[in-house]
Amino acid sequence: MHLSHCVWVRFPVIGADVTNMDDLKNLFEKSLEHFGGKIDFILHSIGMSLNVRKGKHYTEMNYEWNQKTLDISSISLHKVLRTAWDMDALNEWASVVALTYIAAQRVFPDYNEMADAKALLESITRMFGYYYGVKKKVRVNTISQSPTKTTAGSGVKGFEGFVTYADKMSPLGNASGEDCANYCVVMFSDLTKYVTMQNLFHDGGFSFTGVTQAVMEKMQNP
Ligand SMILES: NC(=O)c1ccc[n+]([C@@H]2O[C@H](COP(=O)([O-])OP(=O)(O)OC[C@H]3O[C@@H](n4cnc5c(N)ncnc54)[C@H](O)[C@@H]3O)[C@@H](O)[C@H]2O)c1
């Protein structure tokens, strides 16, 4: 993009450990102050697996690390929504999106405990989405993104093969990070007002593809 096309927006960066309720309260207080009113949308884009980081196999899971993984990657969404709820920080029809992965529905062995974490994240999305919808017409959804090369993504064992396989198994190919951001913007807009409690696949068709010609050819000529 040419620099003359850039619109510079000044916004503060407010640090918060998403497992800490005091940090979250401070984050919402400062945000409300900054915006001079309530909030229209929130993106939960947080994940961390201690067992993956420390190389623990799923069958030999360290349960203390697992508790921390679930707290950071899943229950944090409940904590964010709960803080917003208690402070009445969201406008009517506000939109909350959390990022997830299809390992919540299907087994991808090296995704390890994050598969369980994403299943819980998607459940919290539905449950809190119900209560927040009834209370204030706030909607809550997850976007299930293609594998994408980021810090967290690259932590998954054999990630390169994983990305290539998903790409070959998707009629449209893997969705990029930028396209994921575009989809989030769509979900934050008023054009999707009646979408809530959903897990929305943003994966180039991967989730509903049984096999592709490209994968068949690879299997015939390995
Ligand atoms: N990369 C992929 O292939 C992929 C695919 C589908 C979904 N996702 C999801 O997208 C989201 C973003 O991940 P990413 O791939 O951009 O990786 P990332 O490592 O860049 O992002 C993870 C973020 O979580 C933050 N974080 C970790 N612990 C925290 C804590 N206690 N408090 C506050 N923040 C904390 C980190 O600072 C980091 O910004 C995650 O939920 C991830 O599971 C990623």
The ligand as a Tripos MOL2 file, in Angstrom:
@<TRIPOS>MOLECULE
LIG
   44    48     1     0     0
SMALL
NO_CHARGES

@<TRIPOS>ATOM
      1 N1         -1.5750  -19.9800   13.5270 N.am      1 LIG1
      2 C1         -2.4720  -20.8870   13.2290 C.2       1 LIG1
      3 O1         -2.2370  -21.8060   12.4300 O.2       1 LIG1
      4 C2         -3.8440  -20.7840   13.8420 C.ar      1 LIG1
      5 C3         -4.9160  -21.4970   13.2400 C.ar      1 LIG1
      6 C4         -6.1810  -21.4180   13.8090 C.ar      1 LIG1
      7 C5         -6.3720  -20.6510   14.9630 C.ar      1 LIG1
      8 N2         -5.3080  -19.9820   15.5200 N.ar      1 LIG1
      9 C6         -5.5500  -19.2190   16.7540 C.3       1 LIG1
     10 O2         -5.2910  -17.8500   16.5290 O.3       1 LIG1
     11 C7         -5.0160  -17.2350   17.7940 C.3       1 LIG1
     12 C8         -3.7780  -16.3780   17.6720 C.3       1 LIG1
     13 O3         -2.6500  -17.2240   17.5140 O.3       1 LIG1
     14 P1         -1.4550  -16.9030   16.5230 P.3       1 LIG1
     15 O4         -1.3330  -18.0480   15.5800 O.co2     1 LIG1
     16 O5         -1.5860  -15.4990   15.9900 O.co2     1 LIG1
     17 O6         -0.1910  -17.0210   17.4460 O.3       1 LIG1
     18 P2          0.5570  -15.9730   18.3810 P.3       1 LIG1
     19 O7          1.5140  -16.7600   19.2100 O.co2     1 LIG1
     20 O8          1.1130  -14.8750   17.5400 O.co2     1 LIG1
     21 O9         -0.6150  -15.3740   19.2900 O.3       1 LIG1
     22 C9         -0.8910  -15.8510   20.5710 C.3       1 LIG1
     23 C10        -1.0530  -14.6290   21.4490 C.3       1 LIG1
     24 O10        -1.4850  -15.0270   22.7520 O.3       1 LIG1
     25 C11        -0.9100  -14.0940   23.6530 C.3       1 LIG1
     26 N3         -0.9260  -14.6310   25.0190 N.ar      1 LIG1
     27 C12        -0.4110  -15.8000   25.4760 C.ar      1 LIG1
     28 N4         -0.6090  -15.9130   26.8120 N.ar      1 LIG1
     29 C13        -1.2850  -14.7870   27.1930 C.ar      1 LIG1
     30 C14        -1.7740  -14.3140   28.4450 C.ar      1 LIG1
     31 N5         -1.6450  -15.0320   29.5850 N.pl3     1 LIG1
     32 N6         -2.4080  -13.1080   28.4730 N.ar      1 LIG1
     33 C15        -2.5680  -12.3800   27.3350 C.ar      1 LIG1
     34 N7         -2.1240  -12.7800   26.1220 N.ar      1 LIG1
     35 C16        -1.4840  -13.9660   26.0680 C.ar      1 LIG1
     36 C17         0.5040  -13.8890   23.1190 C.3       1 LIG1
     37 O11         1.0440  -12.6790   23.6250 O.3       1 LIG1
     38 C18         0.2550  -13.8350   21.6200 C.3       1 LIG1
     39 O12         0.0230  -12.5130   21.1920 O.3       1 LIG1
     40 C19        -4.8840  -18.3760   18.8090 C.3       1 LIG1
     41 O13        -6.1110  -18.5470   19.4890 O.3       1 LIG1
     42 C20        -4.6060  -19.5610   17.9030 C.3       1 LIG1
     43 O14        -4.9440  -20.8030   18.5080 O.3       1 LIG1
     44 C21        -4.0640  -20.0230   14.9700 C.ar      1 LIG1
@<TRIPOS>BOND
     1     1     2 1
     2     2     3 2
     3     2     4 1
     4     4     5 ar
     5     4    44 ar
     6     5     6 ar
     7     6     7 ar
     8     7     8 ar
     9     8     9 1
    10     8    44 ar
    11     9    10 1
    12     9    42 1
    13    10    11 1
    14    11    12 1
    15    11    40 1
    16    12    13 1
    17    13    14 1
    18    14    15 2
    19    14    16 1
    20    14    17 1
    21    17    18 1
    22    18    19 2
    23    18    20 1
    24    18    21 1
    25    21    22 1
    26    22    23 1
    27    23    24 1
    28    23    38 1
    29    24    25 1
    30    25    26 1
    31    25    36 1
    32    26    27 ar
    33    26    35 ar
    34    27    28 ar
    35    28    29 ar
    36    29    30 ar
    37    29    35 ar
    38    30    31 1
    39    30    32 ar
    40    32    33 ar
    41    33    34 ar
    42    34    35 ar
    43    36    37 1
    44    36    38 1
    45    38    39 1
    46    40    41 1
    47    40    42 1
    48    42    43 1
@<TRIPOS>SUBSTRUCTURE
     1 LIG1         1 GROUP 0 **** ****
